[in-house]
Amino acid sequence: MSGRSNVRAPLSVLIPVKNGAANLSECLATVAFADELVVVDSASTDGTQEIATAARARVVQFTWNGKFPRKKNWSLENIPWRHEWVLIIDADERITPELEREIISAIRRSDVDGFYLNRRFWFLDGWINHCGYFPSWNLRLFRHRKGRYERVEAGSEFDSGDNEVHEHVLLDGRAEYLSTPMEHYAFPDITTFIEKHNRYATWEAAVRAQLCRRSDEETLRPNAFGTALQRKRWLKRLARRAPFRPTLRFLYHFVWRQGFRDGYRGWILCRLLAWYELISAAKARELAICRVRRESC
């Protein structure tokens, strides 16, 4: 990509992967400005390791024992990072040249410990600019000693994987926001969306009580007046017992968050989000019934 610096920034990049060969090469190319690239792999069998090595990334293998910490927290705690600042990016995400320049400038600051990065989602051959999916803020750039992902336990009966996917970073310090969004190719087609969100619904049903409680040192607190992520979690807690949740969620994304402005892809995405709400609520009810039956036996 044009407009990139030839001088490597004093920055470490963490890319957690498992069989990410389809996306990894392009991802690594967009973070080549960083001095240290670390790919934390989970025994991939699709050539992921060779792609990472060819792009001068160091490959670290992670074997999960089914307990905490999961992959990202383990990496933050155990890898001897070369630099103070770490950028965490998934294989299906891309750093643009404009965002690269912002990051290089940001890590020179001494008065901030972390930065939220915005994500723009690619869906049905176009960008989603509304629907409540943009802006989408995540704390991805921070001083590695200052941040850890929240610990959310789904229970041993659920295979939630070895990596933190939905969990957010809890930062011991001050954070600001970078204006230029990164590109996220998470949902190249509807099949991928449905497969991922079916897994997400199972996870959310298992942990919904933990995510919505008021206070916990190891989870992000719901807060109507907090960060964008805290407000989002507060809204989820508020909506837990609302009637007609799928319909309300569709109206929220399509009307209130102006999903109609994204045209056909906005309509489809908002309908899928309503479907996700239905599946999540149904799985939560199913799980509650199963637990009552087990306790009564």
Sequence and secondary structure as in RCSB ss.txt:
>XXXX:A:sequence
MSGRSNVRAPLSVLIPVKNGAANLSECLATVAFADELVVVDSASTDGTQEIATAARARVVQFTWNGKFPRKKNWS
LENIPWRHEWVLIIDADERITPELEREIISAIRRSDVDGFYLNRRFWFLDGWINHCGYFPSWNLRLFRHRKGRYE
RVEAGSEFDSGDNEVHEHVLLDGRAEYLSTPMEHYAFPDITTFIEKHNRYATWEAAVRAQLCRRSDEETLRPNAF
GTALQRKRWLKRLARRAPFRPTLRFLYHFVWRQGFRDGYRGWILCRLLAWYELISAAKARELAICRVRRESC
>XXXX:A:secstr
  S  SS EEEEEEEEESS HHHHHHHHHHTTTEEEEEEEES  SSSHHHHHHHTT EEEE    SSSS HHHHH
HHHS  SSSEEEE  TTEE  HHHHHHHHHHTT SS SEEEEEEEEEESSSEE STTTSS EEEEEEETTTEEE 
     TTS   SS SS  EEESS EEE SS EEEEEESSHHHHHHHHHHHHHHHHHHHHHHHSS  TTS    TT
S HHHHHHHHHHHHTT TTHHHHHHHIIIIIT GGGGHHHHHHHHHHHHHHHHHHHHHHHHHHHHHHHHHH 
